[in-house]
Amino acid sequence: MSFPFARPAGLAVVIGTLAAVGLTACGGATHAATKAASATAATATAAPTHAHAEAPAPAAPPAVATSAVTIDNFSFMPAAIKVKTGTTVTWTNADEEPHSVVSSEEPMRSHTLAGPNNTFTHTFSKPGTYHYNCGIHPFMHGTVEVMA
Ligand SMILES: [Cu+2]
């Protein structure tokens, strides 16, 4: 079986288009997930099943209305919080292990929280849903939903 000359070039174009679509879909999914999370905060009941199908993100626990997060047993407790715009959130490390709080979605990077220097505060001035993690243990995740 031999293809005409134009065939391989055509295939390359198709693959290139697919790659571009893939990238677009990826960005779109992230956006949709963020929007869905905001919508969830507003309605508090609707499960964003659509967003889950597009973005294989872990199921988000319901956000707790508090400005205090305790780091305990290698997790942020509560892992998801919601606050009003302008709220200062305080993280306190209750573990023996050092932890930190970093986010690429909000300019937030704590010092290493350890011993007597075990708290970090950050004021959220814009509405949105901000994911963060521990800079030392990237598997430790949390979110802050900032409501208008
Ligand atoms: Cu940690």
Backbone and ligand atoms as CSV (ligand in chain L), in Angstrom:
chain,resi,resn,atom,element,x,y,z
A,1,MET,N,N,0.850,-1.216,0.000
A,1,MET,CA,C,0.000,0.000,0.000
A,1,MET,C,C,0.866,1.240,0.000
A,2,SER,N,N,0.701,2.071,-1.028
A,2,SER,CA,C,1.479,3.311,-1.042
A,2,SER,C,C,0.538,4.499,-1.153
A,3,PHE,N,N,0.761,5.478,-0.347
A,3,PHE,CA,C,-0.085,6.674,-0.357
A,3,PHE,C,C,0.417,7.671,-1.383
A,4,PRO,N,N,-0.478,8.470,-1.920
A,4,PRO,CA,C,-0.030,9.579,-2.782
A,4,PRO,C,C,0.873,10.513,-1.964
A,5,PHE,N,N,1.614,11.314,-2.689
A,5,PHE,CA,C,2.619,12.169,-2.049
A,5,PHE,C,C,2.022,13.126,-1.024
A,6,ALA,N,N,0.869,13.623,-1.324
A,6,ALA,CA,C,0.257,14.645,-0.463
A,6,ALA,C,C,-0.195,14.065,0.876
A,7,ARG,N,N,-0.357,12.751,0.952
A,7,ARG,CA,C,-0.967,12.128,2.137
A,7,ARG,C,C,-0.190,12.405,3.444
A,8,PRO,N,N,1.137,12.137,3.478
A,8,PRO,CA,C,1.852,12.365,4.762
A,8,PRO,C,C,1.750,13.811,5.243
A,9,ALA,N,N,1.832,14.734,4.314
A,9,ALA,CA,C,1.729,16.148,4.694
A,9,ALA,C,C,0.369,16.422,5.302
A,10,GLY,N,N,-0.663,15.860,4.690
A,10,GLY,CA,C,-2.022,16.025,5.190
A,10,GLY,C,C,-2.145,15.468,6.599
A,11,LEU,N,N,-1.557,14.319,6.829
A,11,LEU,CA,C,-1.586,13.698,8.157
A,11,LEU,C,C,-0.932,14.608,9.189
A,12,ALA,N,N,0.213,15.157,8.817
A,12,ALA,CA,C,0.939,16.039,9.736
A,12,ALA,C,C,0.065,17.216,10.147
A,13,VAL,N,N,-0.671,17.740,9.202
A,13,VAL,CA,C,-1.557,18.869,9.483
A,13,VAL,C,C,-2.630,18.437,10.475
A,14,VAL,N,N,-3.197,17.247,10.231
A,14,VAL,CA,C,-4.243,16.733,11.121
A,14,VAL,C,C,-3.702,16.580,12.535
A,15,ILE,N,N,-2.510,15.986,12.648
A,15,ILE,CA,C,-1.915,15.775,13.978
A,15,ILE,C,C,-1.657,17.108,14.658
A,16,GLY,N,N,-1.142,18.045,13.874
A,16,GLY,CA,C,-0.878,19.376,14.424
A,16,GLY,C,C,-2.160,20.012,14.939
A,17,THR,N,N,-3.232,19.867,14.186
A,17,THR,CA,C,-4.524,20.435,14.583
A,17,THR,C,C,-5.020,19.771,15.856
A,18,LEU,N,N,-4.886,18.446,15.908
A,18,LEU,CA,C,-5.314,17.715,17.104
A,18,LEU,C,C,-4.572,18.212,18.339
A,19,ALA,N,N,-3.253,18.401,18.188
A,19,ALA,CA,C,-2.445,18.873,19.315
A,19,ALA,C,C,-2.934,20.238,19.780
A,20,ALA,N,N,-3.236,21.094,18.812
A,20,ALA,CA,C,-3.714,22.436,19.143
A,20,ALA,C,C,-5.052,22.349,19.863
A,21,VAL,N,N,-5.935,21.483,19.370
A,21,VAL,CA,C,-7.245,21.308,19.994
A,21,VAL,C,C,-7.065,20.800,21.423
A,22,GLY,N,N,-6.143,19.854,21.572
A,22,GLY,CA,C,-5.864,19.300,22.909
A,22,GLY,C,C,-5.460,20.380,23.875
A,23,LEU,N,N,-4.576,21.242,23.434
A,23,LEU,CA,C,-4.106,22.324,24.297
A,23,LEU,C,C,-5.259,23.245,24.664
A,24,THR,N,N,-6.058,23.581,23.675
A,24,THR,CA,C,-7.190,24.478,23.901
A,24,THR,C,C,-8.161,23.853,24.894
A,25,ALA,N,N,-8.451,22.568,24.679
A,25,ALA,CA,C,-9.394,21.869,25.555
A,25,ALA,C,C,-8.889,21.880,26.987
A,26,CYS,N,N,-7.577,21.697,27.138
A,26,CYS,CA,C,-6.967,21.670,28.463
A,26,CYS,C,C,-7.197,22.998,29.176
A,27,GLY,N,N,-6.869,24.086,28.487
A,27,GLY,CA,C,-7.050,25.401,29.093
A,27,GLY,C,C,-8.510,25.648,29.406
A,28,GLY,N,N,-9.372,25.246,28.487
A,28,GLY,CA,C,-10.805,25.428,28.673
A,28,GLY,C,C,-11.307,24.670,29.881
A,29,ALA,N,N,-10.813,23.467,30.062
A,29,ALA,CA,C,-11.258,22.637,31.180
A,29,ALA,C,C,-10.890,23.292,32.506
A,30,THR,N,N,-9.681,23.812,32.578
A,30,THR,CA,C,-9.239,24.471,33.804
A,30,THR,C,C,-10.152,25.652,34.113
A,31,HIS,N,N,-10.445,26.385,33.060
A,31,HIS,CA,C,-11.309,27.548,33.209
A,31,HIS,C,C,-12.690,27.119,33.684
A,32,ALA,N,N,-13.204,26.069,33.042
A,32,ALA,CA,C,-14.536,25.566,33.378
A,32,ALA,C,C,-14.561,25.107,34.827
A,33,ALA,N,N,-13.483,24.439,35.257
A,33,ALA,CA,C,-13.431,23.937,36.633
A,33,ALA,C,C,-13.477,25.103,37.613
A,34,THR,N,N,-12.726,26.148,37.306
A,34,THR,CA,C,-12.708,27.319,38.173
A,34,THR,C,C,-14.089,27.946,38.237
A,35,LYS,N,N,-14.731,28.047,37.064
A,35,LYS,CA,C,-16.066,28.622,37.010
A,35,LYS,C,C,-17.045,27.750,37.787
A,36,ALA,N,N,-16.934,26.438,37.594
A,36,ALA,CA,C,-17.832,25.502,38.266
A,36,ALA,C,C,-17.671,25.636,39.777
A,37,ALA,N,N,-16.434,25.784,40.231
A,37,ALA,CA,C,-16.183,25.915,41.669
A,37,ALA,C,C,-16.860,27.176,42.200
A,38,SER,N,N,-16.787,28.255,41.442
A,38,SER,CA,C,-17.437,29.492,41.849
A,38,SER,C,C,-18.940,29.298,41.886
A,39,ALA,N,N,-19.460,28.607,40.859
A,39,ALA,CA,C,-20.898,28.361,40.791
A,39,ALA,C,C,-21.341,27.526,41.984
A,40,THR,N,N,-20.502,26.562,42.370
A,40,THR,CA,C,-20.820,25.704,43.504
A,40,THR,C,C,-20.919,26.548,44.774
A,41,ALA,N,N,-20.024,27.482,44.902
A,41,ALA,CA,C,-20.043,28.336,46.083
A,41,ALA,C,C,-21.340,29.124,46.141
A,42,ALA,N,N,-21.816,29.543,44.966
A,42,ALA,CA,C,-23.023,30.351,44.909
A,42,ALA,C,C,-24.262,29.521,45.229
A,43,THR,N,N,-24.362,28.340,44.652
A,43,THR,CA,C,-25.568,27.529,44.836
A,43,THR,C,C,-25.414,26.541,45.990
A,44,ALA,N,N,-24.197,26.127,46.263
A,44,ALA,CA,C,-23.858,25.241,47.378
A,44,ALA,C,C,-24.421,23.828,47.239
A,45,THR,N,N,-25.131,23.541,46.156
A,45,THR,CA,C,-25.678,22.192,46.010
A,45,THR,C,C,-25.287,21.543,44.688
A,46,ALA,N,N,-25.349,22.294,43.602
A,46,ALA,CA,C,-25.122,21.725,42.281
A,46,ALA,C,C,-23.719,21.134,42.166
A,47,ALA,N,N,-23.664,19.858,41.874
A,47,ALA,CA,C,-22.373,19.211,41.676
A,47,ALA,C,C,-21.904,19.469,40.255
A,48,PRO,N,N,-20.684,19.944,40.084
A,48,PRO,CA,C,-20.192,20.269,38.733
A,48,PRO,C,C,-19.775,19.018,37.983
A,49,THR,N,N,-20.739,18.160,37.674
A,49,THR,CA,C,-20.443,16.892,37.004
A,49,THR,C,C,-19.831,17.131,35.638
A,50,HIS,N,N,-20.256,18.168,34.976
A,50,HIS,CA,C,-19.732,18.481,33.656
A,50,HIS,C,C,-18.247,18.774,33.726
A,51,ALA,N,N,-17.888,19.619,34.673
A,51,ALA,CA,C,-16.485,20.009,34.812
A,51,ALA,C,C,-15.639,18.785,35.164
A,52,HIS,N,N,-16.167,17.891,35.964
A,52,HIS,CA,C,-15.407,16.707,36.359
A,52,HIS,C,C,-15.092,15.821,35.158
A,53,ALA,N,N,-16.051,15.738,34.230
A,53,ALA,CA,C,-15.840,14.913,33.053
A,53,ALA,C,C,-14.712,15.485,32.202
A,54,GLU,N,N,-14.599,16.808,32.172
A,54,GLU,CA,C,-13.576,17.451,31.342
A,54,GLU,C,C,-12.224,17.500,32.048
A,55,ALA,N,N,-12.238,17.847,33.313
A,55,ALA,CA,C,-10.987,17.997,34.062
A,55,ALA,C,C,-10.876,16.900,35.109
A,56,PRO,N,N,-9.898,16.024,34.969
A,56,PRO,CA,C,-9.755,14.941,35.940
A,56,PRO,C,C,-9.142,15.432,37.252
A,57,ALA,N,N,-9.766,16.446,37.843
A,57,ALA,CA,C,-9.291,16.975,39.113
A,57,ALA,C,C,-9.933,16.180,40.247
A,58,PRO,N,N,-9.232,16.068,41.383
A,58,PRO,CA,C,-9.829,15.347,42.511
A,58,PRO,C,C,-11.090,16.057,42.992
A,59,ALA,N,N,-12.049,15.304,43.453
A,59,ALA,CA,C,-13.309,15.874,43.933
A,59,ALA,C,C,-13.022,16.838,45.072
A,60,ALA,N,N,-13.560,18.028,44.946
A,60,ALA,CA,C,-13.292,19.048,45.949
A,60,ALA,C,C,-14.228,18.869,47.144
A,61,PRO,N,N,-13.668,18.901,48.353
A,61,PRO,CA,C,-14.533,18.827,49.534
A,61,PRO,C,C,-15.297,20.134,49.670
A,62,PRO,N,N,-16.433,20.126,50.365
A,62,PRO,CA,C,-17.180,21.371,50.529
A,62,PRO,C,C,-16.346,22.386,51.315
A,63,ALA,N,N,-16.389,23.623,50.853
A,63,ALA,CA,C,-15.583,24.657,51.493
A,63,ALA,C,C,-16.207,25.075,52.820
A,64,VAL,N,N,-15.362,25.258,53.809
A,64,VAL,CA,C,-15.804,25.669,55.136
A,64,VAL,C,C,-15.577,27.170,55.290
A,65,ALA,N,N,-16.564,27.858,55.819
A,65,ALA,CA,C,-16.447,29.302,56.005
A,65,ALA,C,C,-15.598,29.596,57.234
A,66,THR,N,N,-14.306,29.798,57.014
A,66,THR,CA,C,-13.390,30.119,58.105
A,66,THR,C,C,-12.171,30.800,57.514
A,67,SER,N,N,-11.452,31.545,58.335
A,67,SER,CA,C,-10.223,32.180,57.849
A,67,SER,C,C,-9.001,31.553,58.504
A,68,ALA,N,N,-9.222,30.448,59.208
A,68,ALA,CA,C,-8.114,29.785,59.896
A,68,ALA,C,C,-7.915,28.373,59.366
A,69,VAL,N,N,-6.691,28.092,58.935
A,69,VAL,CA,C,-6.353,26.754,58.442
A,69,VAL,C,C,-5.245,26.196,59.327
A,70,THR,N,N,-5.450,24.983,59.793
A,70,THR,CA,C,-4.433,24.304,60.591
A,70,THR,C,C,-3.767,23.247,59.726
A,71,ILE,N,N,-2.459,23.182,59.816
A,71,ILE,CA,C,-1.739,22.137,59.092
A,71,ILE,C,C,-1.468,21.028,60.101
A,72,ASP,N,N,-2.076,19.880,59.852
A,72,ASP,CA,C,-1.994,18.793,60.814
A,72,ASP,C,C,-1.905,17.467,60.074
A,73,ASN,N,N,-0.981,16.647,60.499
A,73,ASN,CA,C,-0.844,15.314,59.900
A,73,ASN,C,C,-0.734,15.384,58.380
A,74,PHE,N,N,0.098,16.306,57.914
A,74,PHE,CA,C,0.382,16.462,56.491
A,74,PHE,C,C,-0.856,16.801,55.670
A,75,SER,N,N,-1.784,17.538,56.278
A,75,SER,CA,C,-2.889,18.041,55.474
A,75,SER,C,C,-3.346,19.402,55.975
A,76,PHE,N,N,-3.942,20.144,55.068
A,76,PHE,CA,C,-4.528,21.437,55.412
A,76,PHE,C,C,-5.948,21.182,55.901
A,77,MET,N,N,-6.268,21.702,57.090
A,77,MET,CA,C,-7.574,21.447,57.702
A,77,MET,C,C,-8.253,22.767,58.051
A,78,PRO,N,N,-9.396,23.077,57.494
A,78,PRO,CA,C,-10.034,22.346,56.384
A,78,PRO,C,C,-9.269,22.566,55.077
A,79,ALA,N,N,-9.365,21.595,54.192
A,79,ALA,CA,C,-8.629,21.675,52.928
A,79,ALA,C,C,-9.215,22.736,52.007
A,80,ALA,N,N,-10.509,22.991,52.159
A,80,ALA,CA,C,-11.160,24.015,51.336
A,80,ALA,C,C,-11.896,24.986,52.251
A,81,ILE,N,N,-11.548,26.249,52.106
A,81,ILE,CA,C,-12.233,27.262,52.913
A,81,ILE,C,C,-12.834,28.314,51.996
A,82,LYS,N,N,-13.802,29.057,52.511
A,82,LYS,CA,C,-14.330,30.192,51.748
A,82,LYS,C,C,-14.365,31.409,52.667
A,83,VAL,N,N,-13.944,32.521,52.086
A,83,VAL,CA,C,-13.872,33.778,52.842
A,83,VAL,C,C,-14.387,34.907,51.963
A,84,LYS,N,N,-14.659,36.038,52.588
A,84,LYS,CA,C,-15.064,37.214,51.829
A,84,LYS,C,C,-13.822,37.948,51.348
A,85,THR,N,N,-13.983,38.687,50.260
A,85,THR,CA,C,-12.879,39.486,49.731
A,85,THR,C,C,-12.341,40.408,50.820
A,86,GLY,N,N,-11.017,40.470,50.923
A,86,GLY,CA,C,-10.389,41.328,51.914
A,86,GLY,C,C,-10.063,40.608,53.210
A,87,THR,N,N,-10.393,39.329,53.277
A,87,THR,CA,C,-10.139,38.551,54.498
A,87,THR,C,C,-8.671,38.132,54.565
A,88,THR,N,N,-8.124,38.211,55.760
A,88,THR,CA,C,-6.774,37.707,55.997
A,88,THR,C,C,-6.883,36.277,56.514
A,89,VAL,N,N,-6.305,35.363,55.774
A,89,VAL,CA,C,-6.339,33.944,56.162
A,89,VAL,C,C,-5.049,33.621,56.913
A,90,THR,N,N,-5.194,32.870,57.987
A,90,THR,CA,C,-4.036,32.475,58.799
A,90,THR,C,C,-3.841,30.964,58.730
A,91,TRP,N,N,-2.631,30.564,58.397
A,91,TRP,CA,C,-2.269,29.141,58.426
A,91,TRP,C,C,-1.391,28.904,59.653
A,92,THR,N,N,-1.687,27.866,60.384
A,92,THR,CA,C,-0.883,27.509,61.558
A,92,THR,C,C,-0.418,26.064,61.416
A,93,ASN,N,N,0.887,25.884,61.502
A,93,ASN,CA,C,1.426,24.530,61.407
A,93,ASN,C,C,1.428,23.867,62.778
A,94,ALA,N,N,0.607,22.834,62.929
A,94,ALA,CA,C,0.541,22.103,64.188
A,94,ALA,C,C,1.354,20.808,64.133
A,95,ASP,N,N,1.999,20.575,62.999
A,95,ASP,CA,C,2.813,19.363,62.846
A,95,ASP,C,C,4.215,19.568,63.414
A,96,GLU,N,N,4.861,18.464,63.696
A,96,GLU,CA,C,6.273,18.506,64.063
A,96,GLU,C,C,7.102,18.833,62.818
A,97,GLU,N,N,6.591,18.398,61.677
A,97,GLU,CA,C,7.292,18.602,60.413
A,97,GLU,C,C,7.125,20.038,59.929
A,98,PRO,N,N,8.156,20.576,59.262
A,98,PRO,CA,C,7.993,21.902,58.654
A,98,PRO,C,C,7.098,21.820,57.408
A,99,HIS,N,N,6.302,22.858,57.205
A,99,HIS,CA,C,5.456,22.944,56.018
A,99,HIS,C,C,5.528,24.367,55.495
A,100,SER,N,N,4.927,24.584,54.318
A,100,SER,CA,C,4.827,25.940,53.795
A,100,SER,C,C,3.532,26.062,52.998
A,101,VAL,N,N,3.239,27.278,52.582
A,101,VAL,CA,C,2.007,27.560,51.833
A,101,VAL,C,C,2.410,28.345,50.591
A,102,VAL,N,N,2.221,27.745,49.419
A,102,VAL,CA,C,2.575,28.429,48.175
A,102,VAL,C,C,1.433,28.281,47.175
A,103,SER,N,N,1.311,29.267,46.298
A,103,SER,CA,C,0.287,29.206,45.265
A,103,SER,C,C,0.792,29.867,44.007
A,104,SER,N,N,0.438,29.279,42.865
A,104,SER,CA,C,0.784,29.916,41.590
A,104,SER,C,C,-0.391,30.735,41.088
A,105,GLU,N,N,-1.526,30.631,41.759
A,105,GLU,CA,C,-2.722,31.352,41.328
A,105,GLU,C,C,-2.914,32.642,42.105
A,106,GLU,N,N,-2.158,32.817,43.143
A,106,GLU,CA,C,-2.214,34.007,43.992
A,106,GLU,C,C,-0.766,34.247,44.427
A,107,PRO,N,N,-0.287,35.498,44.393
A,107,PRO,CA,C,1.109,35.730,44.789
A,107,PRO,C,C,1.305,35.469,46.278
A,108,MET,N,N,1.510,34.232,46.606
A,108,MET,CA,C,1.525,33.815,48.003
A,108,MET,C,C,2.608,32.756,48.183
A,109,ARG,N,N,3.560,33.038,49.050
A,109,ARG,CA,C,4.641,32.079,49.301
A,109,ARG,C,C,5.107,32.285,50.736
A,110,SER,N,N,4.799,31.371,51.592
A,110,SER,CA,C,5.152,31.538,53.005
A,110,SER,C,C,6.611,31.178,53.234
A,111,HIS,N,N,7.103,31.562,54.396
A,111,HIS,CA,C,8.381,31.041,54.851
A,111,HIS,C,C,8.136,29.598,55.277
A,112,THR,N,N,9.148,28.897,55.679
A,112,THR,CA,C,8.960,27.540,56.192
A,112,THR,C,C,8.346,27.644,57.580
A,113,LEU,N,N,7.180,27.042,57.740
A,113,LEU,CA,C,6.468,27.118,59.016
A,113,LEU,C,C,6.964,25.991,59.910
A,114,ALA,N,N,7.651,26.390,60.963
A,114,ALA,CA,C,8.207,25.379,61.868
A,114,ALA,C,C,8.450,26.004,63.229
A,115,GLY,N,N,8.390,25.171,64.258
A,115,GLY,CA,C,8.678,25.594,65.624
A,115,GLY,C,C,7.856,26.800,66.035
A,116,PRO,N,N,8.499,27.799,66.664
A,116,PRO,CA,C,7.753,28.965,67.125
A,116,PRO,C,C,7.323,29.883,65.970
A,117,ASN,N,N,7.938,29.713,64.805
A,117,ASN,CA,C,7.625,30.527,63.628
A,117,ASN,C,C,6.670,29.750,62.730
A,118,ASN,N,N,5.481,29.437,63.300
A,118,ASN,CA,C,4.634,28.443,62.633
A,118,ASN,C,C,3.348,29.008,62.040
A,119,THR,N,N,3.263,30.341,61.896
A,119,THR,CA,C,2.056,30.878,61.268
A,119,THR,C,C,2.401,31.725,60.049
A,120,PHE,N,N,1.428,31.804,59.163
A,120,PHE,CA,C,1.558,32.604,57.949
A,120,PHE,C,C,0.196,33.216,57.666
A,121,THR,N,N,0.188,34.490,57.288
A,121,THR,CA,C,-1.076,35.131,56.947
A,121,THR,C,C,-0.995,35.695,55.534
A,122,HIS,N,N,-2.153,35.701,54.876
A,122,HIS,CA,C,-2.237,36.299,53.545
A,122,HIS,C,C,-3.630,36.888,53.367
A,123,THR,N,N,-3.675,38.104,52.847
A,123,THR,CA,C,-4.955,38.772,52.617
A,123,THR,C,C,-5.371,38.601,51.162
A,124,PHE,N,N,-6.587,38.123,50.960
A,124,PHE,CA,C,-7.111,37.890,49.611
A,124,PHE,C,C,-7.956,39.096,49.201
A,125,SER,N,N,-7.491,39.801,48.184
A,125,SER,CA,C,-8.156,41.049,47.807
A,125,SER,C,C,-9.007,40.933,46.555
A,126,LYS,N,N,-8.961,39.770,45.894
A,126,LYS,CA,C,-9.776,39.613,44.679
A,126,LYS,C,C,-10.580,38.320,44.747
A,127,PRO,N,N,-11.867,38.382,44.347
A,127,PRO,CA,C,-12.683,37.162,44.338
A,127,PRO,C,C,-12.100,36.122,43.377
A,128,GLY,N,N,-12.307,34.867,43.710
A,128,GLY,CA,C,-11.820,33.782,42.861
A,128,GLY,C,C,-11.587,32.547,43.701
A,129,THR,N,N,-11.185,31.488,43.033
A,129,THR,CA,C,-10.834,30.258,43.747
A,129,THR,C,C,-9.347,30.031,43.558
A,130,TYR,N,N,-8.618,29.985,44.665
A,130,TYR,CA,C,-7.168,29.890,44.616
A,130,TYR,C,C,-6.712,28.554,45.188
A,131,HIS,N,N,-6.015,27.806,44.363
A,131,HIS,CA,C,-5.446,26.542,44.820
A,131,HIS,C,C,-4.055,26.811,45.357
A,132,TYR,N,N,-3.704,26.112,46.410
A,132,TYR,CA,C,-2.346,26.248,46.921
A,132,TYR,C,C,-1.856,24.877,47.373
A,133,ASN,N,N,-0.591,24.804,47.676
A,133,ASN,CA,C,-0.045,23.543,48.187
A,133,ASN,C,C,1.113,23.829,49.123
A,134,CYS,N,N,1.614,22.797,49.736
A,134,CYS,CA,C,2.799,22.905,50.579
A,134,CYS,C,C,4.008,22.853,49.662
A,135,GLY,N,N,4.900,23.799,49.809
A,135,GLY,CA,C,6.082,23.840,48.952
A,135,GLY,C,C,7.049,22.700,49.224
A,136,ILE,N,N,6.946,22.121,50.410
A,136,ILE,CA,C,7.843,21.024,50.787
A,136,ILE,C,C,7.226,19.679,50.417
A,137,HIS,N,N,5.903,19.589,50.584
A,137,HIS,CA,C,5.181,18.349,50.254
A,137,HIS,C,C,4.098,18.704,49.239
A,138,PRO,N,N,4.436,18.669,47.955
A,138,PRO,CA,C,3.488,19.144,46.920
A,138,PRO,C,C,2.167,18.370,46.891
A,139,PHE,N,N,2.109,17.214,47.527
A,139,PHE,CA,C,0.844,16.445,47.549
A,139,PHE,C,C,-0.154,17.048,48.527
A,140,MET,N,N,0.294,17.967,49.351
A,140,MET,CA,C,-0.616,18.631,50.290
A,140,MET,C,C,-1.291,19.798,49.568
A,141,HIS,N,N,-2.611,19.704,49.402
A,141,HIS,CA,C,-3.360,20.698,48.631
A,141,HIS,C,C,-4.421,21.391,49.471
A,142,GLY,N,N,-4.724,22.601,49.091
A,142,GLY,CA,C,-5.838,23.304,49.699
A,142,GLY,C,C,-6.388,24.327,48.722
A,143,THR,N,N,-7.597,24.803,48.994
A,143,THR,CA,C,-8.157,25.872,48.170
A,143,THR,C,C,-8.764,26.943,49.063
A,144,VAL,N,N,-8.689,28.147,48.560
A,144,VAL,CA,C,-9.349,29.281,49.213
A,144,VAL,C,C,-10.322,29.869,48.198
A,145,GLU,N,N,-11.600,29.841,48.527
A,145,GLU,CA,C,-12.610,30.484,47.694
A,145,GLU,C,C,-12.839,31.866,48.261
A,146,VAL,N,N,-12.565,32.860,47.435
A,146,VAL,CA,C,-12.768,34.234,47.876
A,146,VAL,C,C,-14.031,34.760,47.211
A,147,MET,N,N,-15.012,35.054,48.047
A,147,MET,CA,C,-16.312,35.505,47.544
A,147,MET,C,C,-16.378,37.029,47.526
A,148,ALA,N,N,-17.094,37.549,46.567
A,148,ALA,CA,C,-17.214,39.007,46.434
A,148,ALA,C,C,-17.948,39.603,47.635
L,1,CU,CU,CU,4.217,20.118,54.023
